[in-house]
């Protein structure tokens, strides 16, 4: 009888831990090969963890809401034969070997429901949170473990930024934050909250990075109210939005496009397209196709900022904001989108959107984006002012397509016709994208859509 150790799988390069959401199997339950054992969550996505062995669930080592480091044994399955270690992050060991091998005891931190410091959809970090370091132009990273400890112990972000880190590249480790908390309680250190004024025992932040903070003492609300606790993803989204506005000076440009040719072409080919390709064609891949062409003409739009350096991305990875059934948004990424034809783009768009709505996205599906597209028109809006998806420098939104009377200019004179019109808006980082470049790029996208060939094939 062998024992298969089920470990917390690695979901991406920078993901170091995950939160257990739900156990589908309990001790004594029979487990089949590839059967879902539990659900976990990272700062990016929720996902299911399957078993790589068949047997009986022998032991569950962690509870729901425990935050577990990657590579830590989370459960054991008894099998009749010894299984081979899998590349997907599960390792198999005999019970005696496991007992004899010294392992560092993982620290479990319960997820705080009142305070959550996290990021959402950050290209460079998934389970770590990127924040400006105090007194520097660079970025400092904090793991969710450190941030959860800070939240539970009432350590503000300003204090956290001033804690000397002993980890790699000066990162604050679990030991550092726990030592700081101990020293603070013993009165050996003072709370260093530069740029913060204390007013009625509530921090009013002036110069430091914005945070989603919550003072548990503020529990009195006037009037007839309903208090709704933010879920985990809403906290991540909220923090990401606030951080983006703090990081990038946003400018938004607007234009409109006559997309009549594109609308008529789609109406003409959509049945044949679905019959031949096995998937429906929406407007989204057509918009993304136009965006890709314009990014190739204006490569600075496809970049990010690192201190005083501009990082121009050679890969064109288009993120598309997708609404989930619970009302939250997530941004799956089409990798190397410029290498796909219209059929390839359509299949990628539909596959990622379906996976997002059914919680089947992998952590890698939301990483690496270089430019983001969002369709606010799908909710009936004519236009919007989207917030940049950090660390990108631009995001483009399209509004609802509406029929309007429009003046048509021809060599033989002007006329009025009913056309399918749509507003486009783009928010961009004014640190490196000036109004001329932003407006020129947006106009170029509108021109691509207006010059859509009604005779093209797919």
C-alpha positions in Angstrom: 0.0 0.0 0.0 1.5 3.3 -1.1 0.5 6.8 -0.2 0.2 9.5 -2.8 1.0 13.0 -1.5 -1.2 15.6 -3.1 0.6 18.9 -3.0 -0.5 22.5 -3.7 0.3 22.8 -7.5 2.2 25.6 -9.0 -0.2 27.7 -11.1 2.3 30.1 -12.6 5.8 31.4 -12.4 5.2 34.0 -9.7 2.4 32.3 -7.8 3.8 31.1 -4.4 0.6 30.2 -2.6 -3.1 29.6 -3.0 -6.3 29.7 -0.9 -8.4 26.5 -0.4 -12.0 27.3 -1.3 -13.7 23.9 -1.1 -12.9 20.3 -0.6 -14.8 17.9 -2.9 -13.5 14.8 -1.1 -13.3 13.9 2.5 -11.3 11.2 4.4 -12.6 7.8 3.5 -14.0 8.9 0.1 -12.9 7.0 -3.0 -11.0 9.1 -5.5 -10.7 8.4 -9.2 -7.8 9.4 -11.5 -8.3 13.0 -12.6 -11.3 13.5 -10.4 -11.6 17.0 -8.8 -10.4 16.9 -5.2 -10.6 20.5 -4.2 -11.0 24.1 -5.5 -8.3 26.7 -4.9 -7.9 30.4 -5.6 -5.0 32.6 -6.4 -4.9 36.3 -7.0 -5.9 35.6 -10.6 -8.3 32.8 -10.9 -10.2 30.0 -9.2 -9.4 26.6 -10.4 -10.0 22.9 -9.6 -7.3 20.5 -8.6 -7.6 16.9 -9.9 -6.1 13.8 -8.4 -3.4 11.9 -10.3 -4.0 8.6 -8.6 -6.9 6.4 -7.8 -7.5 5.3 -4.2 -9.0 6.4 -0.9 -8.7 9.8 0.6 -6.6 9.1 3.7 -6.0 12.5 5.2 -6.8 16.2 4.6 -4.1 18.5 6.1 -5.7 21.9 5.6 -9.1 23.5 6.0 -11.2 25.8 3.8 -9.8 29.4 3.6 -6.3 28.2 4.6 -3.5 29.9 2.6 -1.1 27.2 1.6 2.4 27.7 0.0 3.0 26.0 -3.4 4.6 22.6 -3.0 3.1 21.9 0.4 1.4 18.5 1.0 -2.3 19.3 1.4 -3.8 15.7 1.4 -2.8 12.1 1.1 -4.4 9.3 -1.0 -3.9 5.6 -0.2 -3.4 3.5 -3.3 -2.6 -0.1 -4.0 0.4 0.6 -6.1 3.1 3.3 -6.1 2.4 6.0 -8.6 4.9 7.9 -10.6 5.5 11.5 -9.8 3.6 13.9 -12.1 4.9 17.0 -13.8 1.7 18.8 -12.9 2.9 19.5 -9.4 2.0 16.3 -7.5 4.7 14.1 -5.9 4.4 10.6 -4.7 6.4 9.3 -1.7 6.3 6.3 0.5 5.0 7.2 4.0 8.3 6.3 5.6 10.2 8.5 3.2 7.9 11.4 3.8 8.2 11.1 7.6 12.0 11.0 7.5 12.4 13.9 5.2 12.6 17.2 7.1 10.1 19.7 5.9 9.7 23.3 6.8 6.4 23.7 8.5 4.1 25.9 6.4 2.5 28.9 8.0 -1.2 29.0 7.6 -3.0 32.4 7.5 -6.7 32.6 7.5 -8.1 35.0 4.9 -9.3 38.2 6.6 -12.8 39.2 5.5 -12.4 42.8 6.7 -9.2 43.8 5.0 -7.5 42.5 1.9 -4.4 43.9 0.3 -4.1 42.4 -3.1 -3.9 43.0 -6.8 -5.9 41.8 -9.7 -4.7 40.9 -13.2 -1.1 42.2 -12.8 1.1 41.1 -15.7 4.2 40.7 -13.6 2.7 39.3 -10.4 -0.1 36.8 -9.6 0.1 35.9 -6.0 2.4 38.8 -5.1 1.2 42.4 -4.9 3.2 45.1 -6.5 3.4 48.4 -4.7 5.6 51.5 -4.8 8.4 51.3 -2.3 8.6 54.2 0.1 11.1 56.7 -1.0 12.0 55.0 -4.3 11.0 55.0 -7.9 10.9 51.2 -8.1 8.3 48.6 -7.1 8.2 46.6 -3.9 6.5 43.2 -3.8 4.5 41.7 -0.9 3.2 38.2 -0.8 -0.4 37.6 0.2 0.9 35.9 3.3 2.7 39.1 4.4 -0.3 41.2 3.4 -2.7 39.0 5.3 -0.6 39.2 8.4 -0.4 43.0 8.1 -4.1 43.2 7.7 -4.9 41.0 10.7 -2.4 42.8 12.9 -3.5 46.3 11.9 -0.3 47.2 10.1 -1.0 50.0 7.6 0.6 50.0 4.1 2.7 53.0 5.0 4.2 51.1 7.9 4.7 48.0 5.7 6.6 50.0 3.1 9.0 51.2 5.8 9.8 47.8 7.2 13.4 46.7 6.2 13.1 43.5 4.2 15.6 40.6 4.6 14.2 38.6 1.7 15.3 38.5 -1.9 15.7 42.0 -3.4 14.7 43.5 0.0 11.3 41.9 0.2 9.5 41.8 3.5 9.3 38.2 4.7 7.0 36.5 7.2 9.8 36.8 9.8 10.2 40.5 9.1 6.5 41.4 9.5 6.1 39.2 12.6 9.2 40.8 14.2 7.8 44.3 13.4 4.4 43.4 15.0 6.2 42.0 18.1 8.4 45.1 18.4 5.4 47.4 17.9 3.4 45.7 20.6 6.3 45.9 22.9 6.7 49.7 22.2 10.2 49.3 20.7 9.2 50.9 17.4 6.9 53.7 16.5 4.4 53.6 13.7 6.2 55.3 10.8 3.3 56.7 8.7 4.9 59.5 6.8 2.4 61.4 4.7 -0.5 60.4 7.0 -2.4 62.5 9.4 -4.3 60.9 12.2 -7.8 62.4 12.4 -10.3 60.9 14.8 -8.2 57.8 14.9 -8.7 57.2 11.2 -5.8 57.4 8.8 -6.1 60.1 6.1 -3.6 59.2 3.4 -2.0 62.2 1.6 1.1 61.1 -0.3 1.4 57.3 0.0 -0.1 54.8 -2.4 -3.8 54.3 -2.3 -5.2 51.3 -0.4 -8.4 49.6 0.3 -8.5 50.1 4.1 -11.1 49.3 6.6 -11.3 50.5 10.2 -13.2 47.9 12.2 -14.1 50.6 14.7 -16.3 52.4 12.2 -19.3 50.1 12.7 -22.1 52.7 13.1 -24.1 53.6 10.0 -27.0 56.0 9.9 -30.3 55.3 8.2 -31.7 52.1 6.8 -28.7 50.3 5.2 -27.7 46.9 4.1 -24.0 45.9 4.6 -22.6 43.6 1.9 -19.2 42.1 2.5 -17.0 42.2 -0.6 -16.1 38.8 -2.0 -12.5 37.9 -2.6 -12.4 38.9 -6.3 -14.2 42.2 -5.7 -11.5 43.1 -3.2 -8.9 42.3 -5.8 -10.6 44.3 -8.5 -11.1 47.3 -6.2 -7.5 47.3 -5.1 -6.3 47.0 -8.7 -8.4 49.9 -9.9 -7.3 52.2 -7.1 -3.6 51.3 -7.6 -3.9 51.9 -11.4 -5.3 55.4 -10.9 -2.5 56.1 -8.4 0.2 54.8 -10.8 -0.8 56.3 -14.1 -2.0 59.8 -14.9 -5.0 58.8 -17.0 -6.1 60.7 -20.2 -9.1 59.5 -22.2 -9.6 60.3 -25.9 -12.9 59.7 -27.9 -13.8 59.2 -31.5 -16.6 57.5 -33.4 -16.7 55.1 -36.3 -19.1 54.2 -39.0 -19.1 50.4 -38.7 -22.0 49.7 -41.2 -19.8 47.6 -43.5 -18.6 45.5 -40.6 -22.2 45.0 -39.3 -23.5 44.0 -42.7 -20.6 41.6 -43.3 -21.1 39.8 -40.0 -24.9 39.5 -40.6 -24.1 38.0 -44.0 -21.5 35.4 -42.9 -22.4 34.5 -39.4 -24.5 31.4 -40.2 -21.9 30.0 -42.7 -19.1 30.8 -40.3 -20.7 28.9 -37.4 -21.5 26.0 -39.7 -17.9 25.8 -41.1 -15.9 26.6 -38.0 -18.2 25.3 -35.3 -18.2 28.6 -33.3 -20.1 31.9 -33.5 -18.4 35.0 -34.7 -19.0 38.1 -32.6 -17.8 41.7 -33.1 -15.0 41.2 -30.5 -12.5 39.4 -32.8 -13.2 42.0 -35.5 -12.4 44.8 -33.1 -9.2 43.0 -31.8 -8.1 42.4 -35.4 -8.2 46.2 -36.1 -6.4 47.0 -32.8 -3.6 44.6 -33.7 -3.0 46.2 -37.1 -2.8 49.6 -35.4 -0.4 48.4 -32.6 2.0 47.3 -35.3 1.9 50.9 -36.7 2.3 52.5 -33.2 4.3 50.0 -31.1 4.7 52.4 -28.1 1.1 51.7 -27.3 2.1 48.2 -26.6 4.5 48.9 -23.7 4.9 49.4 -20.0 6.8 51.7 -17.6 9.6 50.6 -15.3 10.8 53.6 -13.3 12.5 55.8 -15.9 12.5 53.1 -18.6 9.9 52.4 -21.3 9.6 48.6 -22.0 8.2 48.2 -25.5 6.7 44.7 -25.9 7.4 42.8 -29.1 4.7 40.3 -28.3 1.1 41.5 -28.8 -1.0 39.9 -26.1 -4.5 41.3 -26.1 -6.5 41.1 -22.8 -10.3 41.2 -23.2 -12.4 42.2 -20.2 -15.1 39.6 -19.6 -18.1 39.8 -17.3 -18.7 36.8 -15.0 -22.1 35.6 -13.8 -21.5 37.2 -10.3 -21.0 40.6 -11.9 -17.2 40.7 -11.4 -14.8 41.2 -14.3 -11.8 39.2 -15.3 -9.4 39.8 -18.2 -8.2 36.6 -20.0 -5.4 37.2 -22.4 -5.0 36.1 -26.1 -1.3 35.4 -26.4 0.5 36.3 -29.6 -2.7 37.6 -31.0 -1.0 39.1 -34.1 -0.1 35.5 -35.2 -3.8 34.5 -35.5 -6.1 34.9 -38.4 -9.8 35.9 -37.9 -10.9 32.3 -37.3 -8.1 31.8 -34.8 -9.0 35.0 -33.0 -12.7 34.0 -32.9 -12.0 30.6 -31.4 -9.6 32.1 -28.8 -12.1 34.8 -27.8 -15.0 32.3 -27.4 -12.9 29.8 -25.6 -11.5 32.2 -23.1 -14.9 33.9 -22.5 -16.6 30.6 -21.9 -13.8 29.4 -19.5 -14.0 32.7 -17.6 -17.8 32.4 -17.2 -17.5 28.9 -16.0 -14.5 29.4 -13.7 -12.2 27.2 -15.8 -9.5 29.7 -16.5 -5.9 28.7 -15.7 -3.7 31.2 -13.9 -1.6 31.6 -17.1 -4.7 32.6 -19.0 -4.8 36.0 -17.2 -1.1 36.8 -17.4 1.2 38.5 -19.9 -1.3 41.0 -21.4 0.2 44.0 -23.2 -3.0 45.9 -24.2 -6.6 45.5 -23.1 -9.9 45.8 -24.9 -13.3 46.2 -23.3 -16.7 46.3 -24.8 -18.9 48.5 -22.6 -21.5 48.5 -25.4 -22.4 45.0 -24.5 -24.1 46.4 -21.4 -25.9 49.2 -23.4 -23.4 52.0 -22.7 -22.6 54.4 -25.6 -19.1 55.1 -24.3 -16.9 54.7 -21.2 -13.7 55.9 -19.6 -11.9 52.6 -18.8 -9.1 52.3 -16.2 -5.7 51.1 -17.4 -4.9 47.5 -16.6 -1.5 47.8 -14.9 1.3 47.6 -15.9 0.0 48.3 -19.4 -0.2 51.9 -20.7 -3.5 51.9 -22.6 -7.0 50.3 -22.7 -9.5 50.8 -25.5 -13.3 50.6 -25.0 -16.1 50.4 -27.6 -19.7 51.4 -27.0 -23.0 50.1 -28.3 -23.6 50.1 -32.0 -26.5 52.4 -32.8 -28.3 53.4 -36.0 -28.2 57.1 -36.5 -28.7 59.6 -39.3 -25.3 60.7 -40.5 -24.1 63.2 -43.1 -22.3 61.3 -45.9 -19.8 63.3 -47.9 -19.3 62.3 -51.5 -17.7 63.9 -54.6 -21.2 64.7 -55.8 -22.3 66.4 -52.6 -23.5 65.6 -49.1 -26.4 63.3 -48.2 -28.0 62.0 -45.1 -28.2 58.2 -44.5 -28.9 55.8 -41.7 -25.6 54.2 -40.6 -24.4 52.0 -37.8 -22.3 54.2 -35.6 -20.2 53.4 -32.6 -18.1 55.5 -30.1 -14.6 54.4 -29.2 -12.7 55.7 -26.2 -9.1 55.0 -25.0 -7.5 55.7 -21.7 -3.7 56.0 -21.7 -0.8 56.6 -19.4 0.2 60.3 -20.0 3.7 59.6 -18.6 4.7 58.2 -22.0 1.6 58.4 -24.3 0.9 62.0 -25.2 -2.4 63.2 -26.5 -1.2 63.3 -30.1 -0.1 59.6 -30.1 -3.2 58.5 -28.1 -5.6 60.3 -30.4 -3.8 59.2 -33.5 -3.8 55.6 -32.5 -7.5 55.7 -31.6 -8.4 57.4 -34.9 -6.4 54.7 -36.8 -8.5 52.0 -35.1 -11.7 53.8 -36.1 -10.4 54.1 -39.7 -9.6 50.4 -39.8 -13.2 49.6 -38.7 -14.7 52.1 -41.2 -12.7 50.7 -44.1 -13.8 47.1 -43.3 -14.2 45.3 -46.6 -17.7 43.9 -47.0 -16.4 41.5 -49.7 -13.7 39.8 -47.5 -13.6 36.1 -46.7 -13.1 34.7 -43.3 
